[in-house]
């Protein structure tokens, strides 16, 4: 496995990473751009949420096992394996690196192996050397097993599962495994080595026993149209889990997409840097033990208890749409030493809570949250310096749209956080961008237009609630500290993700507020305490 810098380096580089397609054996599937077999090369770039980022594959290779050579091979060197119940066969004259014993196909050497056909009760086993890279092309392959996992990587330096263009492939394991030991496989696609999934084809994974796709080392998803349905976790990379490209749809009874190494320093991180991820989870949607970074791509958590959870959460680009029964974005867990927090407006609010080494850092992209619990929650500090954050928070006063134990520092971007009024948290004293706090006389229903107009009557913000709300915290470059703004309900608005342009025709004036003056509430932050920013 290549060297891995600490998770902090991942957060630092995430805003600059973007990858696109690779010439592979004479083809050009979408996904990664690298060096073709003819020796030509191209740069990589990706556009998301209005920004373009770029980095060479060599840079990514410093932080993961993945590099451009992974998806380059000579088609003439492929070993063809035809799968069939009781009659699987290796093409004559092919490498001795693959053997067939009944319905078990074992790959024991580095190389590229093209699998087609089906096994209704069989197994693919990779048992190669610790320095070997094994590339397996699924070319219309159907794999199932009645007693365990049908695809197990026991040993290799890296295993690459490549989905051939225009093919449909599937992997389905047993509902009960005969071997349930501590180190036994526990996923339909299971690897003890670094694992890469790529290619333009499709793959359906049914994890009937436990997990869908699981690597006990690093995991990189670099392409494919993949659906995962799992009895426990959907997709797991122990040391790290990275999404670069492809469309991944995950349904999981527990966590959706995660990295869970909680013992090795600098491991246990998640990076979403392209592609599309859609998750319906019984517990956390996307989870990391250390740092969870969204730098590009489209992430949708349709169902979850907590949407995004990690010790450190970084959003620097892309689009993330999060729905949760509890907290939408939650900086908690991990390995943290709590410390006494101070400050007003997202501060400690009388010292009743402690701020630990937890952070939310938003510098770009579009983050939309619909949470029944806290919307954006940090057990430490939170910073917003760019991008757009829209929170449709809780309707009960026991939670807040914003909940920050330390300080919420806003220096840029656009923030609109609506929810109940009892736990309202507002930008803190260190914020350099001003905002307004709107407390409505009573809760307004879903679909209500809330508009904020400057002294000239120009609408500077129009927000449409997605559910009942009693308060709104709004901050953007359009708000000037010390200026009095008028708040209206009603009228008309054209919005995207709840925010947009409005008209005051037919609107009703409900309040006037002064930018930078926040009312202390009962939440962890205690409100703004009258600070002007």
N, C-alpha and C positions, 0 to 999 in steps of 0.2 A: 504494500500500500504506500502511496506517495505521502510525503510529509503534509501535515495539517496544521496550519497556524491556529491560534486561539480564536474562539468565537467572536472576539471583538474585531478581528481583522475582517471577518465576514460582513459585519455591520458596516465597516468602513468602506469596503469595496462594493457593497450591494448597489449603491446608487449609480455605479458606473458599469454594471454588467449588463450585456445584452447579447444574445446569441441567435443566429439564424442558420440553415441547411448544409449539408455536406455531400460532396461527390463520393458516392459509395459504389465501388465495383461497376463504374460506368453509369450509374443512375444518379439522380439529383432529388432525393426526397426532401420534403420540408423538414426543418429542424435545425441542423447545425451547419455552419459554413466552416470548412476547413480546407485541407490540401487534398486534391484529387490524385488519382494514381498516375496522372501525367506530370505531376509536379507543380502545377499551377496552384495559386492560393488566392484567397479573397478575405476581406475583413468581415467581421460580424457586427450586426447592428439589429436593434429591435425598437419599435416605436410603441409606446403605451401611454395612455392618459395625457397625450399632448407633448410628451417628452421623448427624446431619442437618446439612448445610451449605448455605449459600445465598449468592448474589451476583447482582447485576443484570447484564444483558447488556452494559450500558455498561462495567462493570468489565472484563469479558472482552475487549471491543473495544479497550481500551487496550493489550492485549498481543498481539492477533492481528488479522487482517483481518475477523474474523467479528463481526456484530452482529445484533440482532433483525430489522432491516429486510431482511436477506438472504432470509428465508423468508416475506416478505409481498409479494404482488403482486395486481394486478387480473386476474381470469380473462378478462375481456373483451379484455385487451390481448395475450393469447397469440397467437403465430404458429404455426399448425399445419403440420407438415411430415410428409408420408407418405413413408416409405422403401420403395423397391422396386428391384430390380436393373434398371437401364436405364430406370426410369420413376418415379424419385422426383419428388415434386411439392410445391409450396408452395400453401397454400389461396389461392384467388383473392381479390384485394383486400388481401392481407396486406402487411406491411412489406417494404420493399426491402432490409432488412438481411440477407436470406438469398438465396443463389443456388444453382442446381444446374448442375453441369457433369459430365455422364456420371454416374458413381457417387460423385462428390465433392460434398458439401453444405458450403458455406462460409457462416459467419455472420460478418458484418462490422460489426455495430452492437449497442449495448446493447439489451436487451429480454428477453422471456421466450419461449422457443421450445419447443413440445411436439412431440417426435419419437415416431412409432410406425411399426411395420413392420420390415423387415429389409433389410440389405445383406450379401450373402455375400462380396463383395470390393469394399468401398467405404470411404469415409472421411468423418468429420465433422471439419471444420476451423474453429476459432474464430480469426479474424483481425480483432479489434475494436480500438478505440482504447485507449490506455493508461489512460484514465479511465473506461472502460466496464465496467459489470457485466453479464455475460451469464449468464442463467439458462436451463438446458436441462432440460426435464422429459422423462425417459425413461418413456414410456407404452407398455410392451410392445415395446421396441426390441431388435433383435438386430443387432450390428455385428461384422463380421469383415473381415480384410484379408489378402491372400496375400503382400504384399511389405513390409509395415511395420505401423505402428500405425493402428487404425481410428478413434481419437479423439485429436485433437491440438489443444491450445490454444496457438496461436502467440503471441497477444497479447491482453491485456485487463487491466483492473485486478483483476477477480476473475471466476472462472468457478464457477458453482454447478451441480452435477449433482443434480437432484432426482428421486427414484424415486417414481413415482406410486403411490398406494394400490392394493393388490390386483394389481399388475403384476409380471411376471417379465421381467428384462432381462439381456442378456449382452453382453460385449465380449471379443473374442478376436483376438490379433494373429498375425503370421507367426512361424514358427520362425527364419527368417533375414530380415534387413532388407536391402533394396537400398541404402539410405543408412545407412552406419555411421560417419558423420563425428562429430567431437567434440561438436558441438552438435545433432546429429540426435536425434529422439525415440528413446527406448529402453524404452518401457513401453506396455502395452495401452491404459491411460488415462493420457495424458501431458499435463502442463501446464507452460508456462513462467511462468504467472501464479499468483497465489494461487488455491487450489482448495478448494471446500467440497463435501462429499458429504452429502446429507440425504434426508429423506422416508421414508415407511413401507413402500415397496415393496422388492423384492429385486433384487440384481445379482450376477451371476457373472462374474468377471474371470479370464481365462486369459492370463497373461503367458508366452507360449511362447518368446519371444526373450530377455528379460532381466527387467525388473521388471513387477509387476502394475499398481499405481497409483503414479505418481510426480509430484510437484510440484517444480519447480525454484525455488519460492518457499515460501510457507507452505501448510500443509495442515490443514484442520479436518474431522473426521468427526462429523457431528451427527445421524445417524440412518441407517436402512436395515438390511436384512439382507443382508450382503455376504460372499461367499466369494471368496477370491483364491488362485490357484494360480500360482506364479511360478518360472521357471527360475533366477532370481537372487534379488533382494530382493522381498519381498511388497508392502509399503506404505511409501513414502518421502516425507517432507516435508523439503526441504532446510533451510530456516530454522527451522521447527518442525513438529511433528506432534502434533495434539491429538485425542483421542477424548473426545467429550462424551456421545454416546448411540448407540444402534444395537447390532447384533450382528455382529461382524467375525470371520471365521474365515480364518486365513492359513496356507497351506502354502508354504514357500519353501526353495529349495535353499541360499540364503545367509541373510541376516538377515530377520527377520520384519516388525517394525514399527520404524521408526527415523527419526531426523533426523541429517543428516551434514554440516552446514555447519561446516567446520573452519578457515575463513579470516576470517569476520566476527565481531567481538567481540559476545558476547551471543546469538549464534544457535546453532543446533544443539541445541535442547532438545525434550523430549517431555513431554507432560502427558496422563495418563489420569484423566479426571474424571467418568466415568460409562460406561454401556454395558457391553458384554461383548466382550472380546478373547481369542481362542483362537489360539495360535500353535504350529505345528510347523516348526522351522527347522533348516537344516543347519549354521548358525553361531549367531549371537546371536539370542535370542528377541525382546527389546525393547532398543533401543540408542539412546543419545544421545551426541553429542560432548561436550556440556556437562552439563546437568542432566536427569535422568529423575525425574519425579514421578508417584507414584500417590496420588491424593487420594480417589478413589471408584471405583465400578464393580467389575467382576469380571474379573481378568486371569489367564489360564491359559497357561503355557508348557508344552506337553506334551512337546516334544522340542527340544533345543538343545545346542550345545557350551557356551555360557555363557548363562544365563537372562536376567538383567538386567545391562546394562553401561553405565556412564557415568562421567564424572569425579566427579559428585556424584549420589547416589541418595537420594531423599526418599520415604518412605512415611508418609503422614499419615492414610490412611483406605482404605476399600475392602477387597477380598479379592484376594490374589495367591497363586497356587499354581504354583511353579516347579520344573521338572525339567530337569536338565542332565547332560551327560557330563563337563563340567569344572566350573567355578565356578558356583554358583547365582546369587548376587548379587555383582557384581564392580565395585568403585569403582577404575577404572584408566583408562588412555588419556587422551584429552583433552589440554589444554595445561597442563602442570603443571611447577613447579620443585621438585625434591625437596629436602627439608631433613632435617637430622639429627633423629631421633626419640628420645624417652626415655620412661621410665615402666615400671611393672611391671604384670602382668596385662593383656595386650593391648598392652604396650609393646614396646620394641625388643629386649629379651632379650639384653643384652650388646652391642648396637650393630651386630649383623650385618646389619641391614636398615635402609633409610631410609624415613621416612614423608614422603610428598609431599603436595601439595595435592589430596587425594582424601578424600571423606567419604561415609559412610552415615549417614543421620539418620532414625530411625524413631520416630514420635510417636503413631501410631494404626493402625487397621486390623488385618488378619490376614495375615501373611506366612508361608507354608509352603514349605519348600525341601527338595528331594530331589536331592542332588548327588553325583556320583562324585568330583569334585575338592573344592576348598574350598567350604563351604556359604555362609557370609556372609563375604566377603573385601573388605577395604579396604586399599589401598596407602597410606592415611593413617590418619585417625581414624574411629571409629564411635561413635554415640550412640544409645541406646535409652531413651526417656522415656515411652513409652506403647505401646498396642497389644499384639499377641501375635506372637511370633516363634518358629516351630518349625522346627528344622533337623534333617534326616535326612542326616547328612554322610557322608564317605567311610569305606570299610572298610579302606583301606590307611593306614599310618602316615606316608606322604609328604605327606598333606594333612590339613586339620583342619575340623571343623564350623564353628569360628570362626577366622578368620585376619585379624588386624589389625596392620598394621605400626606404627601409632602407638599410641593408647590406646583401649580399649573402655570407654566410660563408660555405666553403667546407672543410671538414676535413677527408673525407673518401668516399667510394663508387665509382661509375662510373657515370659520367655525360656527355651526348652528346646532345647538343642543336643546331639545325640547323634552319636557317630561313633567313629573310631579314637582311641587314647589317645596316640599318639606326637607329635602336633602340637597338643595341646589348648591353647586360649587362653581365658582367664577374664576376668571384669570387672576393670578397672584401679583404681588407687588413688583416683581422683576419683569413683568410683561412690558414690552415696548410698543405693542400694538393695542389700541384701545378697543373697547367693546361696550355693549349695553346688556343690562339684565332686565328682562320683562317679566313681571309677576302679574298674571291675569287675576281678576277678581274671583273668578271661578273657572273650573276646568272647561275647556272648549272641546267639542267633539272632533273626531277624525274628519279630515277634509276641510278644516277651517283654514282660511287664508289669514296669516298674520303679516302685517306690513309695517316697515319702519321708514319714516320719512324725515328728511332733514328740515331745517327752518324754512327753506324755500318751497317746501312741499314736494320735493323730488324723492321718489322711493329709492332708498339705498339697499333695501333688502325685502324680498318677498319669500315667505316660507309657508308651505302647506303641510299641516299635520297629517300623519298617517294613523294616529290614534289619539285618544283623549290626552290633553296636555294642559298644565296650569302655569308653566313658566317657559321662558326661552332665553338662552344666553347666546348672544350673537357678537362675533368679532370679525372684522375685515379691515382692509386698508381704506375702505370708504367711510369708516367711523373716525371722527375726530374727537380727541379727549376734551372734555369740558363742554362740548356742544349739546344742546338739548334737542332730543328727537321725539317725534310724536308716533305713538303706536296705534295702529288700526287693526280691526278684524273685518273680514269681508272684502268686497271688491273682487277683482279678478287677478289671476297670476298665471304665467306660463313658466313651468318649472321643470327641472331635471334633477332627479334625486332629492326632490323636495325644495330646492332653491332655484330662484330665477327672477324674472322681471314681473312687476305688478302694476296695477292701475287702481287708483283710489276711488274710482266711480262706484258709488253704492257702498263704500266702506264706512265703518263706524269707529270714531275715535274712542279709545279706551284708556289711554294713559300718556303721560310724558315722562321721559327718562333722560338722565344726563350721562353721557358717555364717560366711563371710568369710575362711576359711583355705583358700588355694589352693596347690596343689603346683606348683612350677616344672617346666615340661616343655621340650621341644626345639623348640617352635614359635616363630614370629617374636615373639610376645608374651611368652614366657617364663613364663607362668602368673602367679598372683597374688602369689607370694612371701610369703604369710602375712598380707597386709593384711586388716583386718576392716572390712566395710561392711555 
